[in-house]
Amino acid sequence: MKKRVVITGMGVVSPLGNTVSELWDGMKTGKSGIQTIDWLVEAGSNATVGGLIKEDINIDHLVEPKESRRMDPYARYAIHAADEAIKQSGIDFDKTDRERVGVIIGSGIGGLQVFSEEHTKLLQKGHRRVSPFFIPMMIPDIAAGYVSIIWGLKGLNFSVSSACATANHAIGLALRSLRYGDADVVIAGAADATITPIAFAGFANMKALSQNPNPATASRPFDAERSGFVMGEGSGVFVLETLEHAEARGAKILAELSGFGMTGDAYHITSPAPGGEGAVRAIKQALKDADVEPTDIDYINAHGTSTPANDKNETKAIKDVFGDYAYQVNISSTKSMTGHLLGASGGIELAATIMALNDNIVPPTINYQNKDEECDLNYTPNKAKEADLHIAMSNSFGFGGHNAVLVVKKV
């Protein structure tokens, strides 16, 4: 019999705010966290808007200031989110077997800002000016390493990198590790901080980013006039525990993580498989793992990137799995409000999904104005709505054909 796994803590850094309550308050009201990025305008970039973190993330209460300054922003985001999640969980690591507490925190790209800065030093000032901390600052596993070091967590410890599916893979692998008995507690999630000139140049030149200069309408998932995704940044991290461990310490349980599915498209490095074939299999796996039927799902937090190919194919995948019920299930893309946080996106979206279950509120897909005949489901356009929610699903699909789907239940 599979061990039941629950979530007892959540933490985020997002364009809507750097706590779960700020994120959720923004989503409930349909607030956009997208803004014009002045240096992109000045550089003449085709894409000029993004989901920026609005304030500096200060973690000096956790590490020495000089240590914090050596980190890429993505690592600071992960540590901040982990701190919020751990505090909410109420776990006392002094009363916990630290060898049974693991960390799985991924990143889609890792320390891209540090990479860009140090490469510029190399070209302009020579190899001796490159920081001796460059490699540990850049590598995508260092956030997991820092969280382990800061809290003295000595269980399983690794990173995941699967583009935009990273967070869901990290959280899903934490679920399996807990079920298998490798740990009693796992801190899991992902972080990315890629709003840099080189990242914008790369994504814009492959025509993946929206060139709509209006930050209020650029991210418009499932809308007929969608033209590409809007890049965001941030982190989402969770405290996962076996039900037995959580109950034994009297923890408040936020939700049960009951299902996980992961597949590969084996099709193309950036385009999804036609008809969302890989997504279909991942969704079916997650439903089977959670022991639920499609009609048991009350809400789907869609991947919903605002790209022509993803939204069409994700819609088709939902129709293939859910049949006629696809037109009844509540769906939304919260990327309409935050932009696409790349590897971190699944983290803040799972937090939103859990808050939706607990508050019985479906967050909206804002900027939905023009119906697309190939995207004709109930995407909760523009305004949140109340609904009786018990079981929800969160989709994440990444470049390289990586698909990862989570199912959560209200407790």
N, C-alpha and C positions, 0 to 999 in steps of 0.2 A: 504494500500500500504506500502510495506516494505521501511524503511529508507535506503538510500544508505550510505555505510560506506567506508571511504578512509583511506589510510596510508600516513602519512605526515612526518614520521621520522623513521629511522632504526639505530640500533647500534649492534655491535657484539664484542665478544671476541672469537678468533678461532685459531687453529693451523697454519693458513695461515696469521694471522695478527689480530690486535685488532681494526681495523676500517673496515667499509664496503668496502672502496676503496681498502685496502690491500687484503681483502678476495677475492674480485672480480678480481683484477689484477692477483692473484695467480690462480684462477680457469680458467680464460680465457687462460692462458698460460699452463694449465695442470700441475701446480706445486704441488708437494706432501708436505704436512705438517707432514708426519709421520717420526719418528726417533727412533733409538735404545735407550732404557732406561737402562742406565748402572746398576742401582741397581737391576733391574730384572735379568739381565745377571749374576750379582754377586750372587744373591740368587738362581740361578739355575732354574728359572721359565721356564715353557714350552712356554709361550708367552712373548716376550721381546721387542715388539715395540708398540708405541702409538702416538697419536696426542697431544703432549704437548703444553701448552701455553709457548711461547718462552721468555717472559719477565714478570717481576713483574707488577701487575696491581696496579697502585697508584691512590687512590681516596682521598688523603689527602686534596684536594681542596674542597671536599664535606663533609667530616666528620673529626673529630679530629683524629690524628694519632693513639692514644691509642685505640680509638673506632674501627678503621680499623684493628688493630692488633688482636682484639677480634673476628673478623669475620672468618668464614670458607671461603676458596677461592671462593666457588660457589656464595656466597653473594656479594663479591667484583666484580666478573665477571658480575653479574646481574646489579649492580649499575653502573659500567663502561658503559655497553651497554645501559642502560637507559639514562645515561648522554649524550651519543653520539646521541641517537634517539631524545631526547628532544631538543638538540641544533640544529639538522638538521631541526626539525619541525618548529623552530622559534616561538614556542608558548610562550607567556608571561603569566605566572600564576598569576601575579599581576593584570592582566586585564581579568582573567578568573575566573568563579565561581568554586572555588576549591572543593565545595561540589558536583559538577557535573563532577569531574575528578576521575576516578577509576583506580585501579591497580590490574592486574591479572598476577602474575609471579609465575610460577611453578618450580618444580624440581623433576626429576625422583627419586633421592635418598636423596637429602638434604646434610647436613654437614657431609659427611662420613670421611673426613680427621680429623676434630675435634673429631668426635666420636672415631676414632681409637686412636688418641693421648691421649685423656682423659681416655679411657679404659686402655691403657698401664700404665698411672699414677696410676690408681686404683689398678691394679695388682701388680705394683712394689713398690709403695710408700704409698698405703693406701687411704682410702676414703677422708681424710682431704685435700689431695693434688689435688683433682678434682676441676676444676675451678667452681666458683659460676655462671659463665656465660655459662657453658657447654650447658644447655638446650636451651637458646635462640640462641646460636651459631649453634646448630645442626639442629633445626627443619626446615622442608622444606618450611615453610611459611614466614620465617624471611626476605628473600629477598624482598618480596612484602611489608612487614612491613617497612623495611628500606627506600624503594623508596617512600612510602607514607610519612614517617616522614621527609626525607630530603627535599622534595619539597612541603610539607604541603598539600598533596592531600587527601581530606576527603570523597571521594565518595566510591563506592563499593570497597572492598579490600579483596582478598583471594588468596589462592594458589591452584594449581592443581597438582596432582601426578598420572600419568598414564603411567609410564615407558617411553618407547621411543616415545609415542604419546603425551607426556606432553605439549610441546610447541604448537603443533597444537590445542590441546584442549583449552589451555589458550587463544590463539588468536581467535579461533572459538567462545568461550564463550564471549569474548570481543565483537565480531561482534554481537552476539545475544543481549547482554546487551545494546548496542548502538541502535540497531533496536527497542528494546522494550521500550526505553526511560529512562533507568535507569541511563544513563550518557550521556554527550556530547563528552567526551574524555576518552579513556582508554589506559593506558600504559600496554602492554601485551607481554609476552614471557616466556622464561625459562632459567635456568642455571644449569649446573652440573660440578662438579670437583671431579671425582672418580678415578683418576690415583693414587691409593694407593695399598699397598701390599695386603690388605684383599680383595679389589675389584678384583684385578687381580687373586688372588687365587680362589675366588669364580667363576668368569666367566671362567677361564681356566679349573678348575676341572669339570665344566659342559660341557666342550668341545665346548664352544661358540666362543672362541677367535682363531684367526689364529695363528698357531705355526710357520709360515714362518718367519725366523729371518731377512729377507731382508726388510728393511723399504721401499724400492723403489717399491716393488711388493706385499707386504702383503695384502693390501686392493685392491681386484680385483672383484668388483661386476659383476655378470652375466657371468663371465669367467668360463670355465669348470673346471679350477684348483682352484677355490675359496675354502677356507678351514675354514672360520670363519671371524668374524668381528674384526676390529682393534679399540681399545678403544681410544676415544678422549675426550676433555673437552672444555668448553667454555660457551657462552651465545649468545642469539639473542633476542632483545627486540624492540618493535615497538610502535609508537604513532598512535593510531587509533582514528578517529573522524567521526562524522556524516558529510555528504557532506555539509549540511547547515552550520555547525559550521566552517568547514575548509574554505568555500567560504567567510563567513562573516568576517573572519580575514585575508583574502587574502593569505592563505597558499599555498605553492607549493605542489601539489598532486603527489605522486610517483606512486600510483596504486589504483585501487578500489578492495577491498576485497568483493567478490560477492557471494561466496558459501562456505558452510561448511557441512560436513557429518560426523557422528560418529556412530559406531556400536560396538557390542561385538561378539567375535567368539563363546563363550560358548563351548570351545573345550578342551584347554590344557593350563597349566600355562606358557609354554614357546614356544611351537610349533604353527605355524599358522594353521588355519583350512584348510583342504585339498582343493586344487584348489583356495585358497584365497577367500573362500565364504564370509567371513566377510568383506574383503576388497572390494569385488564387491559391496556389499550393501552400504558401506560408499562412494565409488566413485559415485554410482548412486544418492545417497542423495545429495552430493555436487553439482553435475551437475544440478539436479533439483532445488536446492536452488538458484543456480546462473542463472537459466533459460537459460541454454545453452545445446546444443546437443554434443555428443561425438566428432563429426567431427568439432566442433568449437574449440576444444583444440589444440593448436599449439605446446605445450611443456609440458612434464611431468617430474618434478623432483621426481624421484622414491625414495622409501624408501631404496632400493638397498643396503642391509647391507653387502654383500659379504659372506653370509651364504648359504649353499646349499638349505635349506628349504625356506627361505624368497624369494630369487631371483626367484626360480622356481614358487612359488605360486603367487608372485606379477605379474610375466609375464602372468601367466594363468588368473589372475583377469583382467588385462588390455585387454587381448584377449576377454574375456567374455563380457566386457562392450563395447569395441570399435569395435569388429568384424574385418572385413578386414582392416579397417582404423588403427588398431593397428600396422600394418606394415609400416604405413606412418608417424605417429605422432613422433615428436622428443622426445627422452627419454634420460635421463642421471642420473647417481648416483654420486653426488658430494662427497659422502662419500669415494669414491676412492681417494680423495685428502685430506680430513680432518680426516678420520676415523669416528667412530660413537660416537657422543657426547651424547648418551643416551637421557635423557629428553630434552636436549637443541638442539638436532639435527634439529628438525623441524624449529627452529628459524633461524639458519644461512642458512638453505635451502630455507626458504621463502625469505630471503634477496637476495640470489642468483637467485631465480626465478624472483623476481621483477627487478633485474639488467638485467637479460636475456631479459625480455620484453622491458625494456627501451633502451637497446643497440642492440636489434635484434641479439643476439649472444647466441647460445646454448652451455653451458659449456660441457666439455667432461666427459666420463667415462674413466679414465686412467687405464692402466694395463690390458686392454682387448685384449687378444692375442689368446685365444683358444675358439672356438665356442662350446657352449653347445646346443644340439638339443632341449632341453626344454626351452632355453632362446635364442630365435631367432628373437628378435625385433631390432629396430634401436636405439641402446644405445649410439650413437655418440661416437664411439670408439677413444680414445686417443688424438684427436684434436678437439678444439672448431670449430664451423662453424657458418656462418652467415645464418640467416633465417628471414622471415617476421613473427614476433610473435605478437599476440594480446591478447590471452587468455591462461593462463597456470594453471597447477594443481600441488600441492605438497602433496605427500603421507607420512604418518607416521603410523607405526603399532608397538604395544608394547607388551611385556610379559604380560600375563594375558588376551590376546585376545582383546586389546584395539586398535581400528582403528579410525583414524582422518584424514580427507582429506580437503584441502583448495583449492579454485579456486580464482584466481586473474585476473583482466583485466587491460590492458593498458588504460591510460586516455589521 
